[in-house]
């Protein structure tokens, strides 16, 4: 595939991705930090919705059409240490790598510094990758739970999707997304939760800020 | 169409749209959705301006060329553009920095928030590249493939984020 085709496909993909991130408000620092403070669960909801959809999509693509999956290896130290550090960074930045760009697009000026810091951090890692992976000294297989349980991917994927969907139903009953989104749609919660009808009324009558 | 000018979609609808993006990604690019690798690509090219030896560093060199690497850079650029267009269509203009930082710092000054933002971004990408992926690569894509490593990484990510945010909340 040519670089140009890759770029065009990527741009189109990103446009839809960024649009969805902005519309769901999940790119908001208020929503991301709010998730990490367990005050609102919008990030978890969109995340799981994307995972569920992906599970079904891949169950079809892989199960019916034999499209190859693209797993990453199980590397305990890299996954745990890297994940922890990534989480710390997300809380401080109020963003993850993808949403930081959505924040730039939506107009938050500090997001430019997050992106700049991210580029610096990526470069710093790059120069030190050999040393770090040498220190971890681990090998890992690109293994999935379906293989570990001896099941077919598509059947386990659909089971997992159903379980996650069930969890989301319970979560949404416990805390509704319309309340979590905040009166100004930036994830900053109002002082008291808004009843569902009022939340709809605010949404329909919102004037530009 | 009013859905394009709405100020907000349900997270379920938005999540479904994002999940569907795996279709073109797997079928056309033979890979899964991701975001953090693109930062390495951009960083390596920027570094090559001052360090001609960058392409001898295996990790950086492997991110510099080819359709897959540039595809992800385009995705990430597209995210910024898509968010911009969406914001314009709905008229949800943003302040310079989110109100949560104004509340936390007691000031709305960008220069107060900027170094913290930079530091946060640095730690974020450093961690993401140690782990080999972020909320998109390990999270949305890895878990959709039942990947064991990705599930471990996502658990660690939420742990790190939640602990940090709860500490921040106290201060």
HADDOCK unambig.tbl for C-alpha pairs under 7 A between the chains (distance, minus, plus):
assign (segid A and resid 1 and name CA) (segid B and resid 67 and name CA) 6.45 0.50 0.50
assign (segid A and resid 2 and name CA) (segid B and resid 67 and name CA) 5.91 0.50 0.50
assign (segid A and resid 3 and name CA) (segid B and resid 66 and name CA) 6.07 0.50 0.50
assign (segid A and resid 3 and name CA) (segid B and resid 67 and name CA) 4.10 0.50 0.50
assign (segid A and resid 3 and name CA) (segid B and resid 70 and name CA) 6.64 0.50 0.50
assign (segid A and resid 6 and name CA) (segid B and resid 67 and name CA) 5.08 0.50 0.50
assign (segid A and resid 6 and name CA) (segid B and resid 68 and name CA) 6.57 0.50 0.50
assign (segid A and resid 6 and name CA) (segid B and resid 70 and name CA) 6.66 0.50 0.50
assign (segid A and resid 6 and name CA) (segid B and resid 71 and name CA) 4.63 0.50 0.50
assign (segid A and resid 7 and name CA) (segid B and resid 70 and name CA) 5.96 0.50 0.50
assign (segid A and resid 7 and name CA) (segid B and resid 71 and name CA) 4.66 0.50 0.50
assign (segid A and resid 7 and name CA) (segid B and resid 74 and name CA) 5.28 0.50 0.50
assign (segid A and resid 10 and name CA) (segid B and resid 71 and name CA) 4.72 0.50 0.50
assign (segid A and resid 10 and name CA) (segid B and resid 72 and name CA) 6.14 0.50 0.50
assign (segid A and resid 10 and name CA) (segid B and resid 74 and name CA) 4.79 0.50 0.50
assign (segid A and resid 10 and name CA) (segid B and resid 75 and name CA) 4.32 0.50 0.50
assign (segid A and resid 11 and name CA) (segid B and resid 74 and name CA) 4.82 0.50 0.50
assign (segid A and resid 11 and name CA) (segid B and resid 75 and name CA) 5.02 0.50 0.50
assign (segid A and resid 11 and name CA) (segid B and resid 77 and name CA) 6.89 0.50 0.50
assign (segid A and resid 11 and name CA) (segid B and resid 78 and name CA) 4.66 0.50 0.50
assign (segid A and resid 12 and name CA) (segid B and resid 78 and name CA) 6.75 0.50 0.50
assign (segid A and resid 13 and name CA) (segid B and resid 21 and name CA) 6.59 0.50 0.50
assign (segid A and resid 13 and name CA) (segid B and resid 75 and name CA) 5.89 0.50 0.50
assign (segid A and resid 14 and name CA) (segid B and resid 74 and name CA) 6.98 0.50 0.50
assign (segid A and resid 14 and name CA) (segid B and resid 75 and name CA) 4.00 0.50 0.50
assign (segid A and resid 14 and name CA) (segid B and resid 76 and name CA) 5.91 0.50 0.50
assign (segid A and resid 14 and name CA) (segid B and resid 77 and name CA) 6.82 0.50 0.50
assign (segid A and resid 14 and name CA) (segid B and resid 78 and name CA) 3.92 0.50 0.50
assign (segid A and resid 14 and name CA) (segid B and resid 79 and name CA) 4.42 0.50 0.50
assign (segid A and resid 14 and name CA) (segid B and resid 82 and name CA) 6.82 0.50 0.50
assign (segid A and resid 15 and name CA) (segid B and resid 78 and name CA) 4.47 0.50 0.50
assign (segid A and resid 15 and name CA) (segid B and resid 79 and name CA) 5.24 0.50 0.50
assign (segid A and resid 15 and name CA) (segid B and resid 81 and name CA) 6.17 0.50 0.50
assign (segid A and resid 15 and name CA) (segid B and resid 82 and name CA) 4.07 0.50 0.50
assign (segid A and resid 16 and name CA) (segid B and resid 82 and name CA) 6.25 0.50 0.50
assign (segid A and resid 17 and name CA) (segid B and resid 18 and name CA) 5.85 0.50 0.50
assign (segid A and resid 17 and name CA) (segid B and resid 79 and name CA) 5.76 0.50 0.50
assign (segid A and resid 18 and name CA) (segid B and resid 78 and name CA) 6.71 0.50 0.50
assign (segid A and resid 18 and name CA) (segid B and resid 79 and name CA) 3.74 0.50 0.50
assign (segid A and resid 18 and name CA) (segid B and resid 80 and name CA) 6.10 0.50 0.50
assign (segid A and resid 18 and name CA) (segid B and resid 81 and name CA) 6.96 0.50 0.50
assign (segid A and resid 18 and name CA) (segid B and resid 82 and name CA) 4.37 0.50 0.50
assign (segid A and resid 18 and name CA) (segid B and resid 83 and name CA) 4.57 0.50 0.50
assign (segid A and resid 19 and name CA) (segid B and resid 82 and name CA) 4.52 0.50 0.50
assign (segid A and resid 19 and name CA) (segid B and resid 83 and name CA) 4.79 0.50 0.50
assign (segid A and resid 19 and name CA) (segid B and resid 86 and name CA) 5.35 0.50 0.50
assign (segid A and resid 20 and name CA) (segid B and resid 14 and name CA) 5.08 0.50 0.50
assign (segid A and resid 20 and name CA) (segid B and resid 17 and name CA) 6.98 0.50 0.50
assign (segid A and resid 21 and name CA) (segid B and resid 14 and name CA) 6.97 0.50 0.50
assign (segid A and resid 21 and name CA) (segid B and resid 83 and name CA) 6.92 0.50 0.50
assign (segid A and resid 22 and name CA) (segid B and resid 83 and name CA) 5.11 0.50 0.50
assign (segid A and resid 22 and name CA) (segid B and resid 86 and name CA) 6.41 0.50 0.50
assign (segid A and resid 22 and name CA) (segid B and resid 87 and name CA) 6.89 0.50 0.50
assign (segid A and resid 23 and name CA) (segid B and resid 7 and name CA) 6.23 0.50 0.50
assign (segid A and resid 23 and name CA) (segid B and resid 8 and name CA) 4.69 0.50 0.50
assign (segid A and resid 23 and name CA) (segid B and resid 9 and name CA) 5.39 0.50 0.50
assign (segid A and resid 23 and name CA) (segid B and resid 86 and name CA) 6.79 0.50 0.50
assign (segid A and resid 24 and name CA) (segid B and resid 8 and name CA) 5.39 0.50 0.50
assign (segid A and resid 24 and name CA) (segid B and resid 9 and name CA) 4.95 0.50 0.50
assign (segid A and resid 24 and name CA) (segid B and resid 10 and name CA) 6.07 0.50 0.50
assign (segid A and resid 24 and name CA) (segid B and resid 11 and name CA) 5.42 0.50 0.50
assign (segid A and resid 24 and name CA) (segid B and resid 14 and name CA) 5.96 0.50 0.50
assign (segid A and resid 25 and name CA) (segid B and resid 8 and name CA) 6.64 0.50 0.50
assign (segid A and resid 29 and name CA) (segid B and resid 98 and name CA) 6.52 0.50 0.50
assign (segid A and resid 30 and name CA) (segid B and resid 100 and name CA) 5.82 0.50 0.50
assign (segid A and resid 33 and name CA) (segid B and resid 165 and name CA) 6.51 0.50 0.50
assign (segid A and resid 36 and name CA) (segid B and resid 161 and name CA) 5.59 0.50 0.50
assign (segid A and resid 36 and name CA) (segid B and resid 162 and name CA) 4.28 0.50 0.50
assign (segid A and resid 36 and name CA) (segid B and resid 165 and name CA) 5.58 0.50 0.50
assign (segid A and resid 37 and name CA) (segid B and resid 162 and name CA) 5.85 0.50 0.50
assign (segid A and resid 37 and name CA) (segid B and resid 165 and name CA) 5.35 0.50 0.50
assign (segid A and resid 37 and name CA) (segid B and resid 166 and name CA) 5.41 0.50 0.50
assign (segid A and resid 42 and name CA) (segid B and resid 11 and name CA) 6.46 0.50 0.50
assign (segid A and resid 45 and name CA) (segid B and resid 11 and name CA) 6.00 0.50 0.50
assign (segid A and resid 45 and name CA) (segid B and resid 12 and name CA) 6.66 0.50 0.50
assign (segid A and resid 46 and name CA) (segid B and resid 11 and name CA) 4.58 0.50 0.50
assign (segid A and resid 46 and name CA) (segid B and resid 12 and name CA) 5.65 0.50 0.50
assign (segid A and resid 46 and name CA) (segid B and resid 14 and name CA) 6.59 0.50 0.50
assign (segid A and resid 46 and name CA) (segid B and resid 15 and name CA) 4.52 0.50 0.50
assign (segid A and resid 47 and name CA) (segid B and resid 15 and name CA) 6.33 0.50 0.50
assign (segid A and resid 47 and name CA) (segid B and resid 140 and name CA) 6.49 0.50 0.50
assign (segid A and resid 49 and name CA) (segid B and resid 12 and name CA) 5.39 0.50 0.50
assign (segid A and resid 49 and name CA) (segid B and resid 15 and name CA) 4.64 0.50 0.50
assign (segid A and resid 49 and name CA) (segid B and resid 16 and name CA) 5.70 0.50 0.50
assign (segid A and resid 50 and name CA) (segid B and resid 15 and name CA) 4.17 0.50 0.50
assign (segid A and resid 50 and name CA) (segid B and resid 16 and name CA) 5.19 0.50 0.50
assign (segid A and resid 50 and name CA) (segid B and resid 18 and name CA) 5.70 0.50 0.50
assign (segid A and resid 50 and name CA) (segid B and resid 19 and name CA) 4.28 0.50 0.50
assign (segid A and resid 50 and name CA) (segid B and resid 140 and name CA) 6.16 0.50 0.50
assign (segid A and resid 51 and name CA) (segid B and resid 19 and name CA) 6.39 0.50 0.50
assign (segid A and resid 51 and name CA) (segid B and resid 140 and name CA) 5.14 0.50 0.50
assign (segid A and resid 51 and name CA) (segid B and resid 143 and name CA) 6.37 0.50 0.50
assign (segid A and resid 51 and name CA) (segid B and resid 144 and name CA) 5.00 0.50 0.50
assign (segid A and resid 52 and name CA) (segid B and resid 144 and name CA) 6.82 0.50 0.50
assign (segid A and resid 53 and name CA) (segid B and resid 16 and name CA) 5.48 0.50 0.50
assign (segid A and resid 53 and name CA) (segid B and resid 19 and name CA) 4.85 0.50 0.50
assign (segid A and resid 53 and name CA) (segid B and resid 20 and name CA) 6.52 0.50 0.50
assign (segid A and resid 54 and name CA) (segid B and resid 19 and name CA) 4.66 0.50 0.50
assign (segid A and resid 54 and name CA) (segid B and resid 20 and name CA) 6.56 0.50 0.50
assign (segid A and resid 54 and name CA) (segid B and resid 22 and name CA) 6.49 0.50 0.50
assign (segid A and resid 54 and name CA) (segid B and resid 144 and name CA) 5.09 0.50 0.50
assign (segid A and resid 55 and name CA) (segid B and resid 144 and name CA) 4.47 0.50 0.50
assign (segid A and resid 55 and name CA) (segid B and resid 145 and name CA) 6.52 0.50 0.50
assign (segid A and resid 57 and name CA) (segid B and resid 20 and name CA) 6.96 0.50 0.50
assign (segid A and resid 57 and name CA) (segid B and resid 23 and name CA) 6.96 0.50 0.50
assign (segid A and resid 70 and name CA) (segid B and resid 31 and name CA) 5.89 0.50 0.50
assign (segid A and resid 70 and name CA) (segid B and resid 32 and name CA) 6.35 0.50 0.50
assign (segid A and resid 71 and name CA) (segid B and resid 142 and name CA) 6.43 0.50 0.50
assign (segid A and resid 71 and name CA) (segid B and resid 145 and name CA) 6.84 0.50 0.50
assign (segid A and resid 71 and name CA) (segid B and resid 147 and name CA) 6.05 0.50 0.50
assign (segid A and resid 72 and name CA) (segid B and resid 149 and name CA) 6.70 0.50 0.50
assign (segid A and resid 73 and name CA) (segid B and resid 149 and name CA) 5.99 0.50 0.50
assign (segid A and resid 74 and name CA) (segid B and resid 148 and name CA) 6.19 0.50 0.50
assign (segid A and resid 74 and name CA) (segid B and resid 149 and name CA) 3.88 0.50 0.50
assign (segid A and resid 75 and name CA) (segid B and resid 149 and name CA) 6.34 0.50 0.50
assign (segid A and resid 78 and name CA) (segid B and resid 130 and name CA) 5.63 0.50 0.50
assign (segid A and resid 78 and name CA) (segid B and resid 131 and name CA) 4.89 0.50 0.50
assign (segid A and resid 79 and name CA) (segid B and resid 131 and name CA) 4.66 0.50 0.50
assign (segid A and resid 79 and name CA) (segid B and resid 149 and name CA) 6.56 0.50 0.50
assign (segid A and resid 79 and name CA) (segid B and resid 152 and name CA) 6.29 0.50 0.50
assign (segid A and resid 79 and name CA) (segid B and resid 153 and name CA) 4.59 0.50 0.50
assign (segid A and resid 80 and name CA) (segid B and resid 152 and name CA) 6.56 0.50 0.50
assign (segid A and resid 80 and name CA) (segid B and resid 153 and name CA) 5.60 0.50 0.50
assign (segid A and resid 80 and name CA) (segid B and resid 156 and name CA) 5.37 0.50 0.50
assign (segid A and resid 82 and name CA) (segid B and resid 127 and name CA) 4.29 0.50 0.50
assign (segid A and resid 82 and name CA) (segid B and resid 128 and name CA) 5.91 0.50 0.50
assign (segid A and resid 82 and name CA) (segid B and resid 130 and name CA) 4.71 0.50 0.50
assign (segid A and resid 82 and name CA) (segid B and resid 131 and name CA) 4.30 0.50 0.50
assign (segid A and resid 83 and name CA) (segid B and resid 127 and name CA) 6.20 0.50 0.50
assign (segid A and resid 83 and name CA) (segid B and resid 128 and name CA) 6.75 0.50 0.50
assign (segid A and resid 83 and name CA) (segid B and resid 131 and name CA) 6.00 0.50 0.50
assign (segid A and resid 83 and name CA) (segid B and resid 153 and name CA) 4.90 0.50 0.50
assign (segid A and resid 83 and name CA) (segid B and resid 154 and name CA) 6.51 0.50 0.50
assign (segid A and resid 83 and name CA) (segid B and resid 156 and name CA) 4.74 0.50 0.50
assign (segid A and resid 83 and name CA) (segid B and resid 157 and name CA) 4.23 0.50 0.50
assign (segid A and resid 84 and name CA) (segid B and resid 156 and name CA) 4.92 0.50 0.50
assign (segid A and resid 84 and name CA) (segid B and resid 157 and name CA) 4.88 0.50 0.50
assign (segid A and resid 84 and name CA) (segid B and resid 159 and name CA) 6.57 0.50 0.50
assign (segid A and resid 84 and name CA) (segid B and resid 160 and name CA) 4.36 0.50 0.50
assign (segid A and resid 85 and name CA) (segid B and resid 123 and name CA) 6.51 0.50 0.50
assign (segid A and resid 85 and name CA) (segid B and resid 124 and name CA) 6.68 0.50 0.50
assign (segid A and resid 85 and name CA) (segid B and resid 127 and name CA) 4.62 0.50 0.50
assign (segid A and resid 85 and name CA) (segid B and resid 160 and name CA) 6.52 0.50 0.50
assign (segid A and resid 86 and name CA) (segid B and resid 123 and name CA) 6.51 0.50 0.50
assign (segid A and resid 86 and name CA) (segid B and resid 124 and name CA) 4.48 0.50 0.50
assign (segid A and resid 86 and name CA) (segid B and resid 125 and name CA) 6.74 0.50 0.50
assign (segid A and resid 86 and name CA) (segid B and resid 127 and name CA) 4.20 0.50 0.50
assign (segid A and resid 86 and name CA) (segid B and resid 128 and name CA) 5.35 0.50 0.50
assign (segid A and resid 86 and name CA) (segid B and resid 157 and name CA) 5.93 0.50 0.50
assign (segid A and resid 87 and name CA) (segid B and resid 157 and name CA) 4.25 0.50 0.50
assign (segid A and resid 87 and name CA) (segid B and resid 158 and name CA) 5.91 0.50 0.50
assign (segid A and resid 87 and name CA) (segid B and resid 159 and name CA) 6.93 0.50 0.50
assign (segid A and resid 87 and name CA) (segid B and resid 160 and name CA) 4.39 0.50 0.50
assign (segid A and resid 87 and name CA) (segid B and resid 161 and name CA) 3.95 0.50 0.50
assign (segid A and resid 88 and name CA) (segid B and resid 160 and name CA) 5.04 0.50 0.50
assign (segid A and resid 88 and name CA) (segid B and resid 161 and name CA) 4.82 0.50 0.50
assign (segid A and resid 88 and name CA) (segid B and resid 164 and name CA) 5.69 0.50 0.50
assign (segid A and resid 89 and name CA) (segid B and resid 120 and name CA) 4.64 0.50 0.50
assign (segid A and resid 89 and name CA) (segid B and resid 121 and name CA) 6.25 0.50 0.50
assign (segid A and resid 89 and name CA) (segid B and resid 123 and name CA) 4.76 0.50 0.50
assign (segid A and resid 89 and name CA) (segid B and resid 124 and name CA) 3.96 0.50 0.50
assign (segid A and resid 90 and name CA) (segid B and resid 120 and name CA) 6.75 0.50 0.50
assign (segid A and resid 90 and name CA) (segid B and resid 124 and name CA) 5.76 0.50 0.50
assign (segid A and resid 90 and name CA) (segid B and resid 161 and name CA) 6.30 0.50 0.50
assign (segid A and resid 91 and name CA) (segid B and resid 161 and name CA) 5.19 0.50 0.50
assign (segid A and resid 91 and name CA) (segid B and resid 164 and name CA) 6.26 0.50 0.50
assign (segid A and resid 91 and name CA) (segid B and resid 165 and name CA) 5.63 0.50 0.50
assign (segid A and resid 92 and name CA) (segid B and resid 120 and name CA) 4.89 0.50 0.50
assign (segid A and resid 93 and name CA) (segid B and resid 117 and name CA) 5.14 0.50 0.50
assign (segid A and resid 93 and name CA) (segid B and resid 120 and name CA) 4.29 0.50 0.50
assign (segid A and resid 93 and name CA) (segid B and resid 121 and name CA) 5.75 0.50 0.50
assign (segid A and resid 96 and name CA) (segid B and resid 135 and name CA) 6.87 0.50 0.50
assign (segid A and resid 97 and name CA) (segid B and resid 35 and name CA) 6.22 0.50 0.50
assign (segid A and resid 97 and name CA) (segid B and resid 36 and name CA) 5.79 0.50 0.50
assign (segid A and resid 98 and name CA) (segid B and resid 35 and name CA) 5.57 0.50 0.50
assign (segid A and resid 98 and name CA) (segid B and resid 76 and name CA) 6.46 0.50 0.50
assign (segid A and resid 101 and name CA) (segid B and resid 76 and name CA) 6.67 0.50 0.50
assign (segid A and resid 101 and name CA) (segid B and resid 79 and name CA) 6.19 0.50 0.50
assign (segid A and resid 101 and name CA) (segid B and resid 80 and name CA) 4.80 0.50 0.50
assign (segid A and resid 102 and name CA) (segid B and resid 79 and name CA) 5.60 0.50 0.50
assign (segid A and resid 102 and name CA) (segid B and resid 80 and name CA) 4.59 0.50 0.50
assign (segid A and resid 102 and name CA) (segid B and resid 83 and name CA) 5.20 0.50 0.50
assign (segid A and resid 104 and name CA) (segid B and resid 80 and name CA) 6.10 0.50 0.50
assign (segid A and resid 105 and name CA) (segid B and resid 80 and name CA) 4.24 0.50 0.50
assign (segid A and resid 105 and name CA) (segid B and resid 81 and name CA) 5.76 0.50 0.50
assign (segid A and resid 105 and name CA) (segid B and resid 83 and name CA) 5.14 0.50 0.50
assign (segid A and resid 105 and name CA) (segid B and resid 84 and name CA) 4.30 0.50 0.50
assign (segid A and resid 106 and name CA) (segid B and resid 83 and name CA) 5.54 0.50 0.50
assign (segid A and resid 106 and name CA) (segid B and resid 84 and name CA) 4.93 0.50 0.50
assign (segid A and resid 106 and name CA) (segid B and resid 87 and name CA) 5.89 0.50 0.50
assign (segid A and resid 106 and name CA) (segid B and resid 94 and name CA) 6.72 0.50 0.50
assign (segid A and resid 107 and name CA) (segid B and resid 94 and name CA) 5.64 0.50 0.50
assign (segid A and resid 107 and name CA) (segid B and resid 96 and name CA) 6.94 0.50 0.50
assign (segid A and resid 108 and name CA) (segid B and resid 94 and name CA) 6.40 0.50 0.50
assign (segid A and resid 108 and name CA) (segid B and resid 95 and name CA) 6.53 0.50 0.50
assign (segid A and resid 108 and name CA) (segid B and resid 96 and name CA) 5.10 0.50 0.50
assign (segid A and resid 108 and name CA) (segid B and resid 97 and name CA) 5.29 0.50 0.50
assign (segid A and resid 109 and name CA) (segid B and resid 96 and name CA) 5.22 0.50 0.50
assign (segid A and resid 109 and name CA) (segid B and resid 97 and name CA) 6.19 0.50 0.50
assign (segid A and resid 110 and name CA) (segid B and resid 97 and name CA) 6.01 0.50 0.50
assign (segid A and resid 110 and name CA) (segid B and resid 110 and name CA) 6.59 0.50 0.50
assign (segid A and resid 110 and name CA) (segid B and resid 113 and name CA) 6.77 0.50 0.50
assign (segid A and resid 110 and name CA) (segid B and resid 114 and name CA) 5.69 0.50 0.50
assign (segid A and resid 110 and name CA) (segid B and resid 117 and name CA) 6.28 0.50 0.50
assign (segid A and resid 113 and name CA) (segid B and resid 114 and name CA) 5.92 0.50 0.50
assign (segid A and resid 113 and name CA) (segid B and resid 117 and name CA) 5.60 0.50 0.50
assign (segid A and resid 113 and name CA) (segid B and resid 118 and name CA) 4.77 0.50 0.50
assign (segid A and resid 114 and name CA) (segid B and resid 117 and name CA) 4.85 0.50 0.50
assign (segid A and resid 114 and name CA) (segid B and resid 118 and name CA) 4.67 0.50 0.50
assign (segid A and resid 114 and name CA) (segid B and resid 120 and name CA) 6.45 0.50 0.50
assign (segid A and resid 114 and name CA) (segid B and resid 121 and name CA) 4.29 0.50 0.50
assign (segid A and resid 115 and name CA) (segid B and resid 121 and name CA) 6.12 0.50 0.50
assign (segid A and resid 116 and name CA) (segid B and resid 118 and name CA) 6.45 0.50 0.50
assign (segid A and resid 117 and name CA) (segid B and resid 118 and name CA) 4.23 0.50 0.50
assign (segid A and resid 117 and name CA) (segid B and resid 119 and name CA) 6.04 0.50 0.50
assign (segid A and resid 117 and name CA) (segid B and resid 121 and name CA) 4.52 0.50 0.50
assign (segid A and resid 117 and name CA) (segid B and resid 122 and name CA) 4.34 0.50 0.50
assign (segid A and resid 118 and name CA) (segid B and resid 39 and name CA) 6.84 0.50 0.50
assign (segid A and resid 118 and name CA) (segid B and resid 121 and name CA) 4.29 0.50 0.50
assign (segid A and resid 118 and name CA) (segid B and resid 122 and name CA) 4.49 0.50 0.50
assign (segid A and resid 118 and name CA) (segid B and resid 124 and name CA) 6.63 0.50 0.50
assign (segid A and resid 118 and name CA) (segid B and resid 125 and name CA) 5.07 0.50 0.50
assign (segid A and resid 119 and name CA) (segid B and resid 39 and name CA) 5.35 0.50 0.50
assign (segid A and resid 119 and name CA) (segid B and resid 40 and name CA) 6.76 0.50 0.50
assign (segid A and resid 119 and name CA) (segid B and resid 43 and name CA) 5.26 0.50 0.50
assign (segid A and resid 120 and name CA) (segid B and resid 43 and name CA) 6.89 0.50 0.50
assign (segid A and resid 120 and name CA) (segid B and resid 122 and name CA) 6.07 0.50 0.50
assign (segid A and resid 121 and name CA) (segid B and resid 122 and name CA) 4.11 0.50 0.50
assign (segid A and resid 121 and name CA) (segid B and resid 123 and name CA) 6.39 0.50 0.50
assign (segid A and resid 121 and name CA) (segid B and resid 125 and name CA) 5.35 0.50 0.50
assign (segid A and resid 121 and name CA) (segid B and resid 126 and name CA) 4.86 0.50 0.50
assign (segid A and resid 122 and name CA) (segid B and resid 39 and name CA) 6.11 0.50 0.50
assign (segid A and resid 122 and name CA) (segid B and resid 40 and name CA) 5.18 0.50 0.50
assign (segid A and resid 122 and name CA) (segid B and resid 43 and name CA) 6.70 0.50 0.50
assign (segid A and resid 122 and name CA) (segid B and resid 125 and name CA) 5.36 0.50 0.50
assign (segid A and resid 122 and name CA) (segid B and resid 126 and name CA) 5.53 0.50 0.50
assign (segid A and resid 122 and name CA) (segid B and resid 129 and name CA) 6.74 0.50 0.50
assign (segid A and resid 123 and name CA) (segid B and resid 40 and name CA) 6.15 0.50 0.50
assign (segid A and resid 123 and name CA) (segid B and resid 43 and name CA) 5.46 0.50 0.50
assign (segid A and resid 123 and name CA) (segid B and resid 44 and name CA) 6.54 0.50 0.50
assign (segid A and resid 125 and name CA) (segid B and resid 126 and name CA) 5.66 0.50 0.50
assign (segid A and resid 125 and name CA) (segid B and resid 129 and name CA) 6.72 0.50 0.50
assign (segid A and resid 126 and name CA) (segid B and resid 59 and name CA) 5.77 0.50 0.50
assign (segid A and resid 126 and name CA) (segid B and resid 60 and name CA) 5.54 0.50 0.50
assign (segid A and resid 127 and name CA) (segid B and resid 57 and name CA) 6.75 0.50 0.50
assign (segid A and resid 129 and name CA) (segid B and resid 59 and name CA) 6.67 0.50 0.50
assign (segid A and resid 143 and name CA) (segid B and resid 147 and name CA) 6.02 0.50 0.50
assign (segid A and resid 143 and name CA) (segid B and resid 148 and name CA) 6.07 0.50 0.50
assign (segid A and resid 144 and name CA) (segid B and resid 146 and name CA) 5.02 0.50 0.50
assign (segid A and resid 144 and name CA) (segid B and resid 147 and name CA) 4.14 0.50 0.50
assign (segid A and resid 144 and name CA) (segid B and resid 148 and name CA) 5.10 0.50 0.50
assign (segid A and resid 145 and name CA) (segid B and resid 146 and name CA) 5.43 0.50 0.50
assign (segid A and resid 145 and name CA) (segid B and resid 147 and name CA) 6.33 0.50 0.50
assign (segid A and resid 145 and name CA) (segid B and resid 148 and name CA) 5.96 0.50 0.50
assign (segid A and resid 146 and name CA) (segid B and resid 146 and name CA) 6.86 0.50 0.50
assign (segid A and resid 157 and name CA) (segid B and resid 146 and name CA) 6.95 0.50 0.50
assign (segid A and resid 208 and name CA) (segid B and resid 91 and name CA) 5.18 0.50 0.50
assign (segid A and resid 208 and name CA) (segid B and resid 92 and name CA) 5.85 0.50 0.50
assign (segid A and resid 209 and name CA) (segid B and resid 92 and name CA) 6.44 0.50 0.50
assign (segid A and resid 209 and name CA) (segid B and resid 93 and name CA) 5.99 0.50 0.50
